[in-house]
Amino acid sequence: MKEREEFSMYHSKSKYSAQQDAIIEGCAMVKLAEATDALTLDEIIKGEPLLTGVTTQKLARVMMKFVDMGFVVKSKRRDGKMVYKTVARMEEEGYERDPITHLYGGEWA
């Protein structure tokens, strides 16, 4: 009987290489930086040839990385969809960060 590696049951190989991750992150950040409005995951992927085939789940993880790093703000639109906007764009539009919570005030989505 063939023995299985113990971790194989719990660990799977990433679908994306480190180079692909970097391309996905770069494309997503450029698309957000150029946008005037907050974008959904589908809107970020749409029209970007380098993001063709990237799942919204993968892009959501990338966006959360940007949110954790403080580059992007996430909010929920009235229709329930999550949208993303860069912190730089928020500041250009006059939103101010709360000194205690570090969140932006007002509805923007």
Buried (B, 14 or more C-beta within 10 A) or exposed (E): EEEEEEEEEEEEEEEBEEEBBEBBBEBBBEBBEEBEEBBBBEBBBEEBEBBEEBEBEBBBEBBEBBBEEEBBBBBEEEEEBBBBBBBEBBEEEEBEBEEEEEEBEEEBB
